[in-house]
Amino acid sequence: MTNINQQIEDERDQARTVCDTKGENSSECAAAWDAVEELQAEASHKRQVKPKNSLEQYCDDNPEAAECRLYED
C-alpha cells in the first residue's frame, strides 16, 4: 500500500507543477488531477478488498469438497 501512496504523492506534486505552469483552467491541469483521482480510487478499492481466509481459499481450490457445499432454503 505504501507504493501506491507514494505514487499519489508524486502525482499530486506533478499536478501542482503542471497547474502552476499551464494555468489552473488548462486541460493539462485537469488531466493531471484526474490522474491523482484515479490513483486515489485505486487505493480505496484495494483497501476494501479483504483477503480470503483459509476456508475460502480451500473452497476456491476444491469447490466439490463437502465443506464447501452451499445449501439454499
C-alpha positions, -999 to 999 in steps of 0.1 A, spaced: 0 0 0 29 23 6 39 22 -31 5 35 -42 6 62 -15 40 73 -29 26 73 -64 -3 95 -52 21 120 -36 42 120 -68 12 126 -90 0 154 -67 33 172 -69 33 168 -107 -3 181 -109 6 212 -88 36 218 -111 15 215 -142 -12 237 -129 14 264 -118 30 264 -153 0 258 -176 -27 275 -155 -54 261 -133 -80 262 -160 -59 243 -186 -68 209 -199 -33 197 -188 -41 207 -152 -74 189 -153 -58 158 -167 -31 158 -141 -57 160 -113 -77 132 -130 -46 110 -127 -44 118 -90 -81 109 -85 -77 76 -104 -49 66 -81 -69 75 -50 -98 55 -63 -75 25 -69 -61 28 -34 -96 30 -19 -106 -1 -38 -75 -20 -26 -84 -11 10 -120 -25 5 -109 -59 -9 -103 -81 21 -80 -112 18 -97 -146 17 -95 -167 48 -82 -203 47 -116 -219 42 -125 -195 13 -92 -203 -4 -97 -240 1 -131 -238 -14 -118 -219 -44 -93 -247 -50 -117 -275 -41 -153 -265 -49 -166 -301 -48 -154 -307 -12 -181 -314 14 -170 -284 35 -177 -261 5 -213 -271 -3 -239 -244 -3 -274 -251 7 -304 -230 -2 -335 -227 18 
